[in-house]
Amino acid sequence: MKKITLYFLTALFLLALTSFNAHKFYMGIYQVNYAPEKKMLQITTRIFVDDLNKALEKKYKKVTHLGTVKETNEDVLLMQKYLAEKFRIKVNGTAVTMNYLSREMESDVVICYLNVRGISKIKSLETYNAVLLDWDSEQQNITHFTGFGDKESFLFTESATNHVLKL
């Protein structure tokens, strides 16, 4: 009887192990805040650093080491170049240049801080966000917009890379 119970429990354990598949969640989080008293857009990005390194390698054909002791200045410049290409904003129909301020690591996430100065009045804010979408089609980027009245959020995906906020 003990052997039958042992075989049953072993079979049940193996069945349980094979029924679970590891699935990674591909999500970036972005915050776009309008500070009218400073005439500034303040932008924060939160991106998984391993996914960002893979995207940079795929796009630029160079292994990068962001967030590690092997990180180089060239790795950071490639990241800035990539973000400038894949995350863009137009204010009132005119493209604006985002200023890269700094970045920090929080566990396995790289947090980048950017801003756009000289924004006195916003009638429309068009955002293009395709960060990591060229690397993995399952990537999703949620962007929260604050400082424009009610908080609004938009989910950027492979099929929805543009969003226009009209004020």
Short mmCIF file of the C-alpha atoms (twelve columns), coordinates in Angstrom:
data_MODEL
# 
_entry.id   MODEL 
# 
loop_
_atom_site.group_PDB 
_atom_site.id 
_atom_site.type_symbol 
_atom_site.label_atom_id 
_atom_site.label_alt_id 
_atom_site.label_comp_id 
_atom_site.label_asym_id 
_atom_site.label_seq_id 
_atom_site.Cartn_x 
_atom_site.Cartn_y 
_atom_site.Cartn_z 
_atom_site.pdbx_PDB_model_num 
ATOM 1   C CA . MET A 1   0.000  0.000  0.000   1 
ATOM 2   C CA . LYS A 2   2.884  2.358  0.765   1 
ATOM 3   C CA . LYS A 3   4.362  1.737  -2.709  1 
ATOM 4   C CA . ILE A 4   1.072  2.547  -4.412  1 
ATOM 5   C CA . THR A 5   0.725  5.747  -2.383  1 
ATOM 6   C CA . LEU A 6   4.326  6.692  -3.162  1 
ATOM 7   C CA . TYR A 7   3.818  6.073  -6.911  1 
ATOM 8   C CA . PHE A 8   0.592  8.069  -6.844  1 
ATOM 9   C CA . LEU A 9   2.201  11.026 -5.065  1 
ATOM 10  C CA . THR A 10  5.226  10.935 -7.402  1 
ATOM 11  C CA . ALA A 11  2.960  10.881 -10.469 1 
ATOM 12  C CA . LEU A 12  0.874  13.711 -9.043  1 
ATOM 13  C CA . PHE A 13  4.029  15.762 -8.334  1 
ATOM 14  C CA . LEU A 14  5.378  15.234 -11.871 1 
ATOM 15  C CA . LEU A 15  2.014  16.147 -13.372 1 
ATOM 16  C CA . ALA A 16  1.938  19.335 -11.315 1 
ATOM 17  C CA . LEU A 17  5.432  20.280 -12.477 1 
ATOM 18  C CA . THR A 18  4.636  19.796 -16.157 1 
ATOM 19  C CA . SER A 19  1.393  21.747 -15.997 1 
ATOM 20  C CA . PHE A 20  3.092  25.035 -15.055 1 
ATOM 21  C CA . ASN A 21  4.986  27.017 -17.668 1 
ATOM 22  C CA . ALA A 22  7.119  29.997 -16.788 1 
ATOM 23  C CA . HIS A 23  5.906  33.029 -18.682 1 
ATOM 24  C CA . LYS A 24  7.603  36.361 -18.430 1 
ATOM 25  C CA . PHE A 25  5.549  39.526 -18.386 1 
ATOM 26  C CA . TYR A 26  6.815  42.203 -20.785 1 
ATOM 27  C CA . MET A 27  5.773  45.607 -19.453 1 
ATOM 28  C CA . GLY A 28  7.311  49.056 -19.374 1 
ATOM 29  C CA . ILE A 29  5.860  51.866 -17.275 1 
ATOM 30  C CA . TYR A 30  6.084  55.519 -18.273 1 
ATOM 31  C CA . GLN A 31  4.959  58.663 -16.474 1 
ATOM 32  C CA . VAL A 32  4.430  61.930 -18.363 1 
ATOM 33  C CA . ASN A 33  3.671  64.804 -16.022 1 
ATOM 34  C CA . TYR A 34  2.953  68.368 -17.057 1 
ATOM 35  C CA . ALA A 35  4.186  70.961 -14.549 1 
ATOM 36  C CA . PRO A 36  2.653  74.233 -15.834 1 
ATOM 37  C CA . GLU A 37  4.349  76.360 -13.150 1 
ATOM 38  C CA . LYS A 38  7.720  75.154 -14.487 1 
ATOM 39  C CA . LYS A 39  6.538  75.099 -18.134 1 
ATOM 40  C CA . MET A 40  7.892  71.591 -18.324 1 
ATOM 41  C CA . LEU A 41  7.030  68.006 -19.169 1 
ATOM 42  C CA . GLN A 42  8.640  65.608 -16.683 1 
ATOM 43  C CA . ILE A 43  9.055  62.050 -17.963 1 
ATOM 44  C CA . THR A 44  10.028 58.898 -16.109 1 
ATOM 45  C CA . THR A 45  10.545 55.528 -17.772 1 
ATOM 46  C CA . ARG A 46  10.750 52.117 -16.066 1 
ATOM 47  C CA . ILE A 47  12.118 49.375 -18.299 1 
ATOM 48  C CA . PHE A 48  13.405 45.892 -17.487 1 
ATOM 49  C CA . VAL A 49  17.134 46.216 -18.074 1 
ATOM 50  C CA . ASP A 50  17.664 42.687 -19.440 1 
ATOM 51  C CA . ASP A 51  15.014 43.267 -22.108 1 
ATOM 52  C CA . LEU A 52  16.515 46.654 -22.943 1 
ATOM 53  C CA . ASN A 53  19.984 45.116 -23.332 1 
ATOM 54  C CA . LYS A 54  18.540 42.480 -25.693 1 
ATOM 55  C CA . ALA A 55  16.725 45.116 -27.740 1 
ATOM 56  C CA . LEU A 56  19.880 47.220 -28.033 1 
ATOM 57  C CA . GLU A 57  21.875 44.167 -29.106 1 
ATOM 58  C CA . LYS A 58  19.288 43.288 -31.744 1 
ATOM 59  C CA . LYS A 59  19.072 46.820 -33.112 1 
ATOM 60  C CA . TYR A 60  22.728 47.865 -32.966 1 
ATOM 61  C CA . LYS A 61  24.397 44.454 -33.287 1 
ATOM 62  C CA . LYS A 62  26.424 45.126 -30.138 1 
ATOM 63  C CA . VAL A 63  26.268 43.462 -26.746 1 
ATOM 64  C CA . THR A 64  25.476 46.005 -24.024 1 
ATOM 65  C CA . HIS A 65  25.794 45.675 -20.264 1 
ATOM 66  C CA . LEU A 66  23.439 48.307 -18.857 1 
ATOM 67  C CA . GLY A 67  22.937 47.887 -15.140 1 
ATOM 68  C CA . THR A 68  26.058 45.785 -14.604 1 
ATOM 69  C CA . VAL A 69  29.648 46.466 -13.589 1 
ATOM 70  C CA . LYS A 70  30.607 45.997 -17.272 1 
ATOM 71  C CA . GLU A 71  28.447 48.959 -18.342 1 
ATOM 72  C CA . THR A 72  30.239 51.458 -20.594 1 
ATOM 73  C CA . ASN A 73  29.545 55.050 -21.607 1 
ATOM 74  C CA . GLU A 74  28.813 53.716 -25.096 1 
ATOM 75  C CA . ASP A 75  26.090 51.452 -23.631 1 
ATOM 76  C CA . VAL A 76  24.422 54.482 -22.032 1 
ATOM 77  C CA . LEU A 77  24.684 56.488 -25.270 1 
ATOM 78  C CA . LEU A 78  23.080 53.628 -27.222 1 
ATOM 79  C CA . MET A 79  20.260 53.517 -24.676 1 
ATOM 80  C CA . GLN A 80  19.710 57.277 -25.040 1 
ATOM 81  C CA . LYS A 81  19.727 56.982 -28.838 1 
ATOM 82  C CA . TYR A 82  17.280 54.082 -28.726 1 
ATOM 83  C CA . LEU A 83  14.892 55.904 -26.369 1 
ATOM 84  C CA . ALA A 84  15.007 59.041 -28.529 1 
ATOM 85  C CA . GLU A 85  13.996 56.963 -31.537 1 
ATOM 86  C CA . LYS A 86  11.364 54.769 -29.890 1 
ATOM 87  C CA . PHE A 87  9.767  57.270 -27.477 1 
ATOM 88  C CA . ARG A 88  8.773  60.622 -28.971 1 
ATOM 89  C CA . ILE A 89  6.404  63.430 -28.074 1 
ATOM 90  C CA . LYS A 90  4.731  66.172 -30.081 1 
ATOM 91  C CA . VAL A 91  3.241  69.173 -28.307 1 
ATOM 92  C CA . ASN A 92  0.556  71.025 -30.261 1 
ATOM 93  C CA . GLY A 93  1.592  69.118 -33.388 1 
ATOM 94  C CA . THR A 94  5.297  70.015 -33.108 1 
ATOM 95  C CA . ALA A 95  7.973  67.455 -32.257 1 
ATOM 96  C CA . VAL A 96  9.901  68.316 -29.100 1 
ATOM 97  C CA . THR A 97  13.320 67.193 -27.967 1 
ATOM 98  C CA . MET A 98  13.459 65.363 -24.676 1 
ATOM 99  C CA . ASN A 99  16.444 66.109 -22.460 1 
ATOM 100 C CA . TYR A 100 17.969 63.034 -20.879 1 
ATOM 101 C CA . LEU A 101 18.722 63.916 -17.257 1 
ATOM 102 C CA . SER A 102 19.822 60.742 -15.495 1 
ATOM 103 C CA . ARG A 103 19.049 57.148 -14.739 1 
ATOM 104 C CA . GLU A 104 19.169 54.766 -11.825 1 
ATOM 105 C CA . MET A 105 18.792 51.068 -11.252 1 
ATOM 106 C CA . GLU A 106 16.109 49.628 -9.013  1 
ATOM 107 C CA . SER A 107 16.575 45.867 -8.829  1 
ATOM 108 C CA . ASP A 108 16.272 44.705 -12.469 1 
ATOM 109 C CA . VAL A 109 14.632 47.896 -13.751 1 
ATOM 110 C CA . VAL A 110 16.367 50.909 -15.255 1 
ATOM 111 C CA . ILE A 111 14.600 54.170 -14.436 1 
ATOM 112 C CA . CYS A 112 15.326 57.062 -16.792 1 
ATOM 113 C CA . TYR A 113 14.482 60.690 -16.110 1 
ATOM 114 C CA . LEU A 114 13.824 63.084 -18.992 1 
ATOM 115 C CA . ASN A 115 12.186 66.457 -19.448 1 
ATOM 116 C CA . VAL A 116 11.016 68.955 -22.038 1 
ATOM 117 C CA . ARG A 117 11.329 72.635 -21.103 1 
ATOM 118 C CA . GLY A 118 9.563  75.697 -22.476 1 
ATOM 119 C CA . ILE A 119 6.057  74.238 -22.696 1 
ATOM 120 C CA . SER A 120 3.744  77.115 -21.779 1 
ATOM 121 C CA . LYS A 121 0.426  75.791 -23.073 1 
ATOM 122 C CA . ILE A 122 -0.653 72.378 -24.288 1 
ATOM 123 C CA . LYS A 123 -3.619 71.883 -26.591 1 
ATOM 124 C CA . SER A 124 -2.587 68.411 -27.721 1 
ATOM 125 C CA . LEU A 125 0.042  65.917 -26.679 1 
ATOM 126 C CA . GLU A 126 0.895  63.171 -29.154 1 
ATOM 127 C CA . THR A 127 2.985  60.321 -27.806 1 
ATOM 128 C CA . TYR A 128 4.733  57.614 -29.812 1 
ATOM 129 C CA . ASN A 129 5.949  54.704 -27.690 1 
ATOM 130 C CA . ALA A 130 7.468  51.674 -29.422 1 
ATOM 131 C CA . VAL A 131 10.155 50.904 -26.815 1 
ATOM 132 C CA . LEU A 132 11.053 47.198 -26.940 1 
ATOM 133 C CA . LEU A 133 8.279  46.445 -29.443 1 
ATOM 134 C CA . ASP A 134 10.909 45.728 -32.095 1 
ATOM 135 C CA . TRP A 135 12.450 43.181 -29.743 1 
ATOM 136 C CA . ASP A 136 9.311  41.362 -28.568 1 
ATOM 137 C CA . SER A 137 5.793  41.702 -29.956 1 
ATOM 138 C CA . GLU A 138 4.328  40.822 -26.526 1 
ATOM 139 C CA . GLN A 139 5.832  43.978 -25.021 1 
ATOM 140 C CA . GLN A 140 3.339  46.462 -23.596 1 
ATOM 141 C CA . ASN A 141 4.089  49.989 -22.426 1 
ATOM 142 C CA . ILE A 142 1.616  51.669 -20.151 1 
ATOM 143 C CA . THR A 143 1.908  55.433 -19.976 1 
ATOM 144 C CA . HIS A 144 0.288  57.546 -17.295 1 
ATOM 145 C CA . PHE A 145 -0.422 61.197 -18.127 1 
ATOM 146 C CA . THR A 146 -0.825 63.594 -15.181 1 
ATOM 147 C CA . GLY A 147 -1.051 67.353 -14.853 1 
ATOM 148 C CA . PHE A 148 -3.629 67.658 -17.626 1 
ATOM 149 C CA . GLY A 149 -6.721 67.452 -15.415 1 
ATOM 150 C CA . ASP A 150 -7.811 63.904 -14.696 1 
ATOM 151 C CA . LYS A 151 -5.104 61.254 -14.785 1 
ATOM 152 C CA . GLU A 152 -5.216 59.322 -18.037 1 
ATOM 153 C CA . SER A 153 -3.429 56.123 -18.957 1 
ATOM 154 C CA . PHE A 154 -2.844 54.480 -22.323 1 
ATOM 155 C CA . LEU A 155 -1.518 51.033 -23.185 1 
ATOM 156 C CA . PHE A 156 0.939  51.050 -26.089 1 
ATOM 157 C CA . THR A 157 1.256  47.748 -27.952 1 
ATOM 158 C CA . GLU A 158 2.581  46.531 -31.267 1 
ATOM 159 C CA . SER A 159 -0.725 47.546 -32.895 1 
ATOM 160 C CA . ALA A 160 -1.117 50.833 -30.974 1 
ATOM 161 C CA . THR A 161 2.076  52.902 -30.838 1 
ATOM 162 C CA . ASN A 162 0.521  56.402 -31.028 1 
ATOM 163 C CA . HIS A 163 -1.812 58.233 -28.682 1 
ATOM 164 C CA . VAL A 164 -3.120 61.789 -28.871 1 
ATOM 165 C CA . LEU A 165 -4.295 63.549 -25.744 1 
ATOM 166 C CA . LYS A 166 -6.462 66.562 -26.638 1 
ATOM 167 C CA . LEU A 167 -6.970 69.224 -24.012 1 
# 
